[in-house]
Amino acid sequence: MTRALNTFGLVTIFVGALVLAPPASAAFVSLPANGAQVNDDPPNSIDPNQDAGLVDVAGGTVVAGKVQVPWATFEQRLGSSQQIFVRAFKNGAWVTQGSPASLNIDPTVEAEAPSIDFAGAGRATPWVAWYEPNANFGDPTNIFASRFNAGANRWLPSGQDRAAGALVPSLNIHTDRTAENPSVAGGATVAGNDPVPWIVWEENDGSADDADESRQIFVSKGVKQPGAGTPCTGFRPSAANNVNGFCWQQVGLDRLPSGQSTPPDIAFTGRNDTVVWVVWYEEGPTKLTGLRSNQMVFASKAVAQATADGGFQWVAVGNGTAGQSNVLDVSGATNHFGPCAESQAAEDACSLNKVAARDAENPRVAAGTLTPGQPTVPWVVWEEEFGGGRHVIYVSRLVGGDHFELFNGGLPVSNANNDASRPDITFAGNVPYISWQEQVGTSLLTFVGHFEGGAAAPIFQLDTPDGIAASAFTDVDNAQRAPISSTCTANPTNADGSACQGGAVGTPFFLFTAGAPRAKKLFAEAFAPSDVETLAASGLTSSSAILNGSANPGGASVRVHFDFGATTAYGATTASETLGVAVVPTPFDAQVTGAAGATLHYRAVAASDFTTITGPDATVSIVNEPPVVSVGPIDAVLRLGDLGPDRTLTLALDVDEPATVTIQLLGKNHKVVRETTVSQATAGAFAASLSLKHVHPGKFTLHIVATDADGATSIPVDLPIRIRR
């Protein structure tokens, strides 16, 4: 039977304070729970009183198949130098990875702009890319990358030795030209292969003395070697001996874009995540005539081409490229930058800008799909001029495989009344999450939001309505990205988010800086459930009850269950279930069993991958109560002639639970004259028949009683009737 408290039922229940909380927005928990800084490990030269700088974060693990946890890489001041460090959130605390901890090739210089992702078997090897100057190359900064050897707790700088035996594995196309802002992604272009690191960066392209240089985008992939120290024969841009077992191979021709290009990003998407995508933005003046000089966002994918470097060429895809193939660098063509640079209209079609003539910059890309089981596509976020000196954040995704379409109905996700910048995007399962910075009055705030409702009815939910007063800067021109990731990013280890690795529920997390200049501190937060309530039990029998609860998932999926037992020590739990992404209280229930007469304590529990929230204790006493039976209107005087040749009386009955109903016709001295029994497998109304054949006229009592499966008997219904011929 399933009846709520204060209705007729089988069990009397006694419950404590069970008030359902009002609707609420997303909730967050600090990582760690005490709110301590991420950049705090003096024994490893991470002074919490010194500035943290640019930061990146990724969900990952060094043990294949385990739950992914946050891995953060960041800039950290150390005296006159700046180091690159990596810390992972393990067992509720940030733990510095590597000994020595700094990743710098040269610990005396200023290293910048780190990026992190995972590659290798089971995506269990962290890779970090960054840039720094090196005395072997003069003043220009070079791109470097290291992989983590978890067993040895060491970072291994990897790639060709570009300094004639000095073991300096630069990725630069030209080591004597400035390179900056790398982004790394682990992936494989052949389904089932172990992912390898792919790195995209910007590098000066032109004369070595910087007199006529423009900034271009380059991509290289890591190729694992049988052993360390062997030559990278046939690799571009260098055939030198490898350092720590990897060679870098340039992918595509020497340049992607046609204009002055700035910070790129990279991701793997598609079925089995085998398609490489790169996004960046360009700004003028361009060397080509007839093209725009404002900032424009572009995206391109790697397409197999046997004769191109690394076996791929780059094809641009934009808002207006449906049915087109826009190879970016076409040798022998009139315009060596391909169809996108043939005219302003062609350039507009190849861009992702909502309005081609307005400045757009700082794009980021993530792989994801709103529909479980479908191939992932690239999702891109960027900031674009909106008017009045303001910028807003737009979201776009690949549609039909050959063009991008603005998401969210073409509307920005940020407040158009404020100036917004530095967005980032990730997926937790099949839900996209976006972070950005926004100028609100004199404050620069961090905002986070997500889309819920799936592919059928996606709605953007702002998870931080008031923002997070966390920026270490005062305006968006100097803002830092608040990088966001999750324990269930879309990748082949978790069916693109449909089956979170290690049994994780899939919780997003992000990092941000706080504090005035010269005291920039790094913090982390993760989505968390809230408003966990223990509600009245229902569906009660003499041996079981349905426990009810409610929780606000807080903007992300959460796992819920009930603790229960004879005391508040509980000792038993119900099976867990997952509540989908929402920002309002969501009900859940579970059935438990107990001995008749016992009192069970129980409480609702909701958990993310980082925190567990419990509701208040409640009790349910299992005491059997009888069913309730009722009968419809019956004439007080029955004429046998009106009952047909079989003299059958039809009764309209109703029971509030499954029961056996006994109907008796009682004569003088309560003697049973006629009797019938009807078994009802469900609660509700039904008809029953009682034969009055051969019953002589007189005064009688119609006696009706119901008995449930546990033997509880209802209060009898006794109706006096007179039978006539």
N, C-alpha and C positions, 0 to 999 in steps of 0.2 A: 504494500500500500504506500502511496506517496502523498502525504498530507503535511501541511506546514504547521508550525506551532500555533496553538489556540484554535485548531479545528479538531473535529472528531478524528481519532486515530487509535493506533495500537499502543503507543508508548507515551508516557508522560515525560516531558523533558524540562530540564532546569538549566538555563543558560545565563552566563554573566553578561557583561557590557558588550552588546553586539550592534553597535551603531555603524551603519555603512557610511564611509567617508564621502564627502562631496567630490565631484570630478576634479582632477588635478592634471598638471602638465608633467613633462618628463622630470626624472630625478637623476641625481648623479652621486657617485661615491668617489672620494679621493683615493688615489693609488700612490702610497699606502693609505690605510684608513685614517691615520693620524694627521694627514695633510702634509707630510714632510716633503721637502724638495727632492726632485729627481737628481739634480746636480749637487750631491752631498756625499762625498767619500774622500775626506782629506788624506787617508793613508795611500790612496791611489792618485793623489794630486788633483782631486776635484774639490776645490775650495768653495763651499756654499756662499761665501761672501764675495766671490769674484763673478763677473758676468758670464752667464750662459748666452749663447747666440742662436744661430739658425739650428733647427732641429728637424729630424725626420723620425717616423715611427712605423713599424710594421708588426703584424702578428706572425709569430713563428715559433718553431721549436727545434732543438738540436737532436731530438729523438723522434724519428719518423713515426707518425700515427698518434702522437700525444697531443694534448690540447695546446693550441697556439696561445702564446702569451705576448705581451707587449715587449718589443725590443726597440729601444730609443738610441739614436746616435745624435750627438750635438756638439756644437762648438763650445769651448770653455777657456776663458782666459787663465793663463798661468804666467804671472809676471809680465814680461814684454812679449811673450809668445801667445799663440792660441792653439790649443790642442783639439783633436777629434777623439771623443770617447764613445763607448757603447755600454749601456746598462740594460739589463733585462729584468722584468718584473717576475720574480720567482718566489713562491711561498709567501706572498704578501709583502715582499720587500724588493727594492731595487738593488741589483747585484751587478757590480762592475765586471765586464767581460774582458779577459785578456791580461797577460802579465809579460811585459809592461802594459799598462792600461792604454796609453796613448797610441793612436794609429798613425801619427805623423811619420812620414819618411824622415824628415828633419825636425826634431823636437824644438829647435830654436826659432822656427819661423811661424808665420800666421797661416794656419790651415783653415779652410772655409767650406761651407755648403755641403755637409755630408748627406748621403742618401743611403737607405738600407732596404734590402729585400733578401729572399731566401731562394737558394738553388740547390743542386745536388740531388742525390737519391732521396725520395720522400720529402723534398724541399726542406732538408734538415741542415743546410749549411748557410749561415748568414754571410752576406757580402755587403761591404760598405764602399762607396765611391765618394771622393771629395777632391778638392784642388788645393795646391800649395806651391810656392816657388821652390826651386832647387838650384843650388850653386852650380851644379853641372851644366845647367841650361841657361844661366844668366838670370835676368829679371823676370821673364814671363812665368806665369803660373801654369802648372801642368796638372793633368787629371791622373789620379791614382786610385787603385782599388785593392782591397784586402779581403781575404776570406778567413773565416774563423775555424780553427782546429779545436773542437771542443775538448778532445781528449788531452791535448797538451795545454789548453787554455792560452792559445797564442793566436795573434792575428798574423796572417801570412800575405805580405804584399805580393801581388801576382801579375805576371805579364812579361813582355820582352824587356831585357835589360837594355835601356836606351842610352846608357852612359859608359859603354866600353868597359865592362867589368866592375863598375861601381854598384851594381845591383839596384838600379833605380828604374822600376818598371812603369814608365809613363805610358799613358794611352794616347797622348797627343798625336795627331797626324803629323804636325811639325813641332818638335820640342822647343823651338826657338820662337814660338808664337803663343800668345796668351790664350789659355783655355779656362773655362769656368763652368760652374753650375751643372754638375753631372746629375743624372738620375739613373738608377739601376732597377732592373726587373729580372727576376728569374723565370725562365720559360724554355720551351722546346718547340720547334717548328714541325717536329714529327711526333705524332701521338704515341705516347708510351715511353718516349725517351726521357732520360733524366734531364731536368731543367738545367740550363747554364746561365750565367749572368750576361745580360745585354745592357750596355751602357750608352746613353745618349748625352751629349754635352754641346756647348757652344764654344767655338774656337775662331780666332782671327784667321782670315783667309786673304792672302795678298802678299805684299812684300814683307820680308822679315823685319824691316825697320819700322813697321807700323805706319808708314807714310801713306799707304793706300790700302788699308785693310778694311774689310767688312766682316761682321760677325756671322758665321755660318753654323749649321747644325750637322753634327757627325754622329755616327753610330758604329759601335764595335761589339762583337760577341766574343765571349770567352770560349776557348776550345781546350779541353783537358788533354794533357800530354801523358805519355807512358811514364815519364820520369822528369825530374827537375834538372835544369841545366842543359838540356838538349836544344839544338837550334830550332827556331820557328821557321823552317824552310818553306817558302812559298806564301807566307803570311804577309799581308799588308797592314800597316805601313812599314813593318820591320821584320827581318828574318833573324834577328839576334837571338842569343840563347834565352830560354825562358827562365823566369824566376818563380820558384815554388809550383812548377808543374802546369802552368797555363800560358797559352799564347792568345793575343787579341787579334781578331780578324775584322778589318773594316768591312762594313756592310753597305752595299750600294756605291754609286759614284761619289766623287769627292764632296758634294754638297747637296743638301736637301732643298733649301729655299732660294729665293732670288733677291731678297732684300737684307737689311740689317736685322739679324735674328737674335732672339734672346730666350731666356730660360725654357728648356724643353722638358717634357715628361714622356714616360714610356710605359706600355702595358701589353699583356698578352690576352687576346680574346678569341672568340669563335668556338666552334665545336672542338672540344679537347684543348681549348686555349692554345692554339697553334699559330695564330695570326698576330704579328707584331704591329703595334700602332705607336706612332710618335706624334705629339702635339707640341706646338711652339707658337710664338707670335713674332711678327716682323714689323719693323717701322722704317720710315724713310729717312733721308731721301734715297730712293732706289737708283741704281745705275741704269735701269731700263726705262725708256720713255713711255709715256702713256699710262703708267700704273699709279696707284694711289701711294701717298706718302704717309698716311696715318697708320696707326697700329692696327694690325689685323691678325686674327687667330686662324691657324691652319692645322690640319691633321693629315697624316699619310700612313699608308700601310705597306708592309714589306710583301712584295709579290715575287714568287720564284722566277729567277732569270739566270740561266746557267752561265752566261758570259759575264755577269756583273760580279763585282767584288763580294765575296761571302755568299754568292748564289742568289742574291735578291736585288731587286730594284725597288725604288720608292714611288708609290702612286698616290697622288693627292685626292682626298675625298672631302667635299664640302657640301654646302646647302643646295647647290644647283648642279651637282655632278651625276644625277641619275642617268644611267645608261652610258656614261662616258668613262674613258680610261685616260687619266691625266698623269702620265709618267713625268716625274719632276725634272729629270735631266736627260734629254734626248740628243745623243751625239749626231752631228750632221744636220740637225734641223736648223731652220732660220733662226729660231730662238732656242738657245741651248738649255733654257730653263723649262722647256716644255709648254704644253697648251695653256697652263694656268697663267703664264706670263705673256700671252699673245695680245691681250687687250685688258682694259679695265673691267669690262663685263665678264671676261673669263676669270680674272683674278677674284672678282666678287663672288662668282659661282663656286670657286674653290675654297672660299673662306667660310668660317663658322660664325662670323659676326652676325648679330641680329640686324644691325644697320651697318652696311659696309663702310660708310663714310665716317663712322664714329670710332674713336680709339677703343681698342680691346686688347687686353694683355693678361699675363700670368695664368695661362691655362693649366689645368691638371686633368689627368685621365685615369679612369678605373674600369676594370672589366666587371660586367655584371648582367644579370637578367632578372626581370620581374616575375618570370614564369618558371617555376622549377622544371628542370629537364630540358629546357630550351638552351641553345647556344648563347654564350655571353656575347655582348657587343660593347664597343667603347662608349663610355659616358664621359662627357667633357664638361668641366665648369670653368668659367673665366669671369673677369670683371670687364665691364664695358661702359663707356661714357653714356650718361643718361640725360644730361642737361644741367645747367646751373652749376657746373663744376663737380657734379656728383657722378659716381659710378655705381652700378648695380651688378649683382651676380646672376648670370644666366646658366642654364643647364641644357645640354643637347645630347642626343644619342644617335647612333647609326640606325638607319631604317632601310630595309630592303637590300642591305649589303652594299649600296652604292651612293648613299647621300645621308646627310645629317638633318634632323628635325629638332627644333626647339622643344623642350619638355615644359611641363607646368603651364600648358596653354600659351607658351611664349612669354609668360610673365616672369619677372625676376623673383628669386627666392628671398632676396634681401629687401629691406625697407627702402623704397625709392626716394623717400624724403631725406635719407642719410647717404653719406659717401661710404661705399663698401669696397673691400679689396682682399687680395690674397686668399682665394678660396682653395679648398681641398675636397676630395671626394673619395669614398670607399663604399664597399658593400658589406653588410652583415647578413649572410644568407642571401635572400633575394630582395633585400631592402637597401636602397641607396641612402647614404648619410653624407651631409655636406657641412663643412665648417668654413667660416670666413671672419674677417674683421670689419667692424662698422663704426664710423664716427657718429656718436650720439652726444650732441652738445659739445662739451669740451673733453669728453671721455672717449677713449678708443676701447671698444668692447668686443669680446669673442662671442660669436653666435654659432649655434649648431641646429640643424633640422634634418628631417627625413621625410621620405614619401611612404605612405601606407595606403592600403587598399588594393595592392597588387596591380596587375596589368589592366584589370577591368575598370577600376575607378580610382586611379592614383590621386591622392590628396597630399599636399605638402603641409607638414606639421612643424611649426617652429618650436624646438625643444627648449630654447632659452629665451623666453619672451622679454626678459629684462637684460639679457646679455650677461656675460661674465666679465667683471671689472678686473681683467687679468693682463692687459697689455702693458708692456714695459715702455711703450711709446705714447706719444700724444696725438699723432695724426696718421691717417692711412698711408701717406707717402712713405712713412718709415716703418710701417707695420710688418710684422713677421707672420708667416703662415702658421696656423694652429693645425699641425698635421693630424689626420684622423685615420684610424684603421680599425680592425676588429679581430676577434678570435675565430672568425669564419669568413674570411675573404674568399672571393670566387677564384678557385684554382682546381686543378685536377685531383688533388688529394681529398677534396670534400664534395665532389660532384657539383662543382660551381656553387657551393653554398647550400645545396639541398640536403647534405648529410655532413654536418660539421665534424671536422677531424677530432678524434679523441672523445667524442660524445659531448662536445661543448654545446652550449645553448646558442652561442653566437652573440657576443656582447661587444658593441662598439666602444672605443676609447680614444682619447685625444690628449695632446700635450699643448701647453701654452706657457708663455713667460709672464712674469709679474714683477713689479717693483720699478723704482725710478732708475734712470741710467746710472751706471756704476754699481748697480745692485740688482741686475736682472736675474731673477730666480726662475727655475724651470719646475713646472708642476704637471701632474697628470690626473685626469678624471675619467671615469667610465660610467656608462648608463647603469641605472639600478632601479629595482622595483620600489614601490612605496605604497602607503595606504593599505597595508595588509590587515584584513579584518577576518575574525572567526565568527561565523554566522550560525544561526540556529539549525540544528539537525532536522532532517525530514526523512520521508520514505521509511518510516520506522516499523519494525516488527519486534516480536519478543526476543529475537536473537541478532538483530542487525539494525543499522541506521545509516542513512546517507548524511555524511558530514558536508557542510557547505562553507565556502569561504569566498573572499573577494580580494583582488590585488590590482593595483595600477601597475601594468608592466613598465611604466616609466619611459616609453618611447622605444623599447627594444623587446625582443622575445625574452621570456623568463620561464623558469621551470618551477612548478608548484606541486605541493603535496600536503598531507596532514601528518603531524605527529600525534599518536594516541596511546593510551595505556591506562592502567588502574590509578596512577598518581601523576603528578606534574613532572615526574621523571620520564613519562611516556614510555619509551622503550620499543615502540613499533612505529612504522611509517607506512603510509599508503603508497601505491605506485605513483611515480611522477608523471605529470603531463605538462605540455608546453602551451603557454598562452602566447598568442600571436602579438605582433607589434601593435601597441595602442597607448594612449595617454589618458585613459579614463579607467575607473574601476571595472574589472572584468570578473564575473563569477566563475567558480569552479567547484567541483564536488567529487566525492569518492565514497564508496560503501565500505563499512567495516562491520565485523561481527563481534558478539560478546554474549556472555551468559545472561540468562534472564535474571533480573534483579540487580545486575551489576551497574556500577556507575563508571562511565568512561570519561577521562579527561582528554581533551583534544585541542589542537591549535592549527591554524593555517600557516603555511610556510611558502615563501617565494624566494627564488634564488637566481642571480645572474652568474656569470663565470667568475665574479669577483666578490660578491657579498651575498649574505643570506638574511632575510628579514622575516621575523615571526610575528604573528598576530597574538592577541590575548588568549589566555586559557579559557576554555568553556567546558561544560560537562553535559552528558546525556545519561539519564538513568533509564535503564531498559526494564520497563514494567508493562506487562501485557494489559491492554484494554480491549473490550469487546467490539465487534463490528456494530454497525447501525443498519437496521432494516426498516423500510417504510412501505406502505401500501397505498395505492391510488384510491379514489372514491369508490365506495360500494353502497348499493341501495340497502337500506336497513330492512326492507321487506323484499324477499326474492320469491318469484312465482316459478314453480318448476316448469310450467308450460312455456315460459319464456326462454328456457335454457336449451331448447332443442331436444331431439329424440334421445341424445346421450346424457341429457341432464348435466352438462359440463359447465362449471363456473370458472371463468377466466379472470385472473387477478393481475393487476399492473403493480409489480414490485420493484424495489430499488435497494441495492446494498452498496456500501461505501468501500468495500474491499472484497476480494474473492472469499466466498463462503458457501456453506451448504445450508439451504433454507428448508425448514420443515413447516408444512402447512397442515393444520389439524382442524377438523370440525368437531367441537365438543358439545355433548348433550348434557342431560341432567347428571349432577354429581361429577362433572368434568369427564364423563366417559367419552372416549375417542370413538366417534361414529365413522369418520373418514379421515384418511391421512395420505399425504404425498410428500416426497422429498425431491428437491431440485438442487443440483450442484452448479454454481456459477464460478467460472475460471477467472472472471474479471469483475471489477467494480462497475456499477452502473445499473440502468433500468433493464428489466426483462419481464416476460409474461410467463405465468404458471397456471396450470389447469388442475382443478379439483372436481372429481366426479361426485355428483349428488344423486346418482341413480339408486333407486330403492330406498331413498331417505324419506321418512314420513314427515309430514308437516309438523311444525312445532317451533319452540324457541331454542336457539343454539348460540355458541360463541365460536368465532373464527379466530384461532390461535396461531400466530406466525412467529417463528424464532429463527435466527441465523447463527451459525457456528463457524468460526474461522479455522484455519489449518492448525493453529496452536491450541485449539480446544476452548477458546473464549466464546461465550454465548451472549448474544445481544439481549437487551431488554425486550421482553415479548410484546408483540402487538396483539391486543385482544379487542375484537369488534363484535358486539352483539347483533345478531340478525334473526329475522323471523322468516321461516319458509312456509309458503302456502302452495296450494295446488294451482 
